[in-house]
Amino acid sequence: MNYTKGEVLLAEATMNQMRNSIYHLARFMEKNGKSDITERLRGMGRNMAKTFVKYWRPTDIITVSNIKDVINTIYQKIVNSAVQIDINENNNVITIKDKNCALCKYHYEDINVAGCEILLGLVSEIISLINKQSNDITSIYLEPYKVEESKAYGNLLCIQEFHYKVGGR
């Protein structure tokens, strides 16, 4: 079935097909000598974010006070996942724990990258694009840091980490 860009948010995509294609793509890239697979997956997420914000945004400004709600909304709306979010204000680190990561459902012995790398790019770019337009000095910007744990690696959940900065890029 073909969807217009505006209909994508209303459509229920087959997550299994998307998840499987991520790992087929990772295997293909590795087989063909690509060493920057993590960055390429994050780039895919950033590109997806650029399309999403044209049609949907969870709010008009994102600050430390509403970042948890915004991230929860993004995960719920885009990958239908409920996440636990911890903010370490001493280190400017946001940690997201996802027990049911839609992109990392299975352990893959032959894969050295987690599908949720896409989410690091997606979430950070959505937030950056929204706040770039707001120009508010209290706005927050995320930088993808790492996937600490992943079901794709055989862990029980996915743990994603971001570094954040307040007031500018």
N, C-alpha and C positions, 0 to 999 in steps of 0.2 A: 504494500500500500504506500502511496506517495503522499507526503504531507507538505504543506507550505510551512515556512519558518514559524509563522504565528501559531500554527496548529500543533507544532512539536510539543509545546508545553501541555497541551490538552491530550496528547496521545500517550498511550501506555506502551512504550517500546519494550521489546523482548530483551530483558536484561541479560538472559543467558547468552543470546547471540552476541551482544556487545562484549560481555566478559570474555567469551571464548575468542572473539576476534582480536582482543587486546593481546592475548597470550600467543595466538598464531602470529600476529604482527611482531611481537617481541622475538619469537623464535626466528622469524624471517630476517629481521634486522641483524640479530646476532650471527646467523648463518652467513650473512652478506657483509660481515666485518664492521658493523656499526658499533661503536663503543659508547656512544652517548645516548643510550636508550632511555635512561631516566629523564634526561633533559628533553628528549623528544616527546615523551609521554606528558610531561608537564606543559610543554608547548601546545600539545593537543588540547589540554585542559584550558589553557589561556585562550586559545582560539575559540573554544566552545563558549567561554565566558563572554567574549566579545559579541557573540550572537545572542546569548541569553539576555544581556542587559538591554538589548534593543527592544525586547518584548516583555521583560519582567525584571523587577528589582524588588528585593524585600523591604527596602526603606530608602530614604533619600540621603541619609548620612549615617556613618558607622563610627562609633566611638568606643572607648573601653567600657562604658556603661551599658551598651546594648550589643556588644560583639557576640556574646553567648547566644542571645536570641537570634541574631542574624545568621550565625553559623548553623544553629539548629534548623532554622527555616530553610537555608540553602540545601542542607543534607536531606531534609524531609521532602522538599519539593522536587529536587532533581534526582536523587537516588533512592528516595523512599526509605531513609534510614534514620533511626533515632540514635543520637550520639551523646557521649558524656564529654564535657568541655572543662578543662582546667586552665586557669590563667596564672602564670607565675610572674607577678609584676616586678619582682627583683631582677629577673633575667630577661624580661620581655619575651617570654615563650608562651605560646598557646598550644596545649596538647589536646588532641581529639582522640577519643577511644570509641571504636565502632565494633560492636560484637557481631553485626550482620552486614559487613561491608559488601555492597552489591558487586564490586569489581574484584573482590578477592575471596570468593567463596571456597575455593579448593586449594590444597597444597599441590604445588607443581615441582617435582624433583629437578626438572631441567631448566627452571626459570630462575633468574637472579634479579628480577625486578618485580615490584608489586604493581598491580593495576591501579591501586589507589594513588599512585604518583600523579595520575591524571587529576585527581581531586585536589592535590596540593596546588597545581597550576590553576584550576578552575576557581577554587574558593578565593585564593589570593588575588586573582585578576578581577573577579566580580567586585570584591571589596575595594580594590584600588580604582577601578573605573568609576564606581559610584562616588567615592570620596574625591576623586580628581575633579569631578564636576561640582562638588559642593564647596571646595576651597575653604573649608572650616578648619581653624587651627587645632581643634580638638579631634579631628578625624584620625583614623588609625589605618596603617598600611601593613599588610602581611607580606612576608617573604617565605616561600617554601623552604623548609629546613631539611627534614628527612622523614622517611617512613621507618619508625623505630621497630615496629613489629607488623607482621602481615599474615593473614591466613594463607596467602600464596607461599609463604616461607615455612608454613607448618605451625605457626602460632595460633592461639585460641581466639585472638581478636586482632584488629588493625589499630595501630597507634601511629598517628600522624602528628608531626610537630611543625609549627610555624614560628618564626621570629616576627615581632611586630615593632612598629615605630609610631609614635604619636606626633601629629602635626606636620607631616610632609614625607615625601618619598626619600 
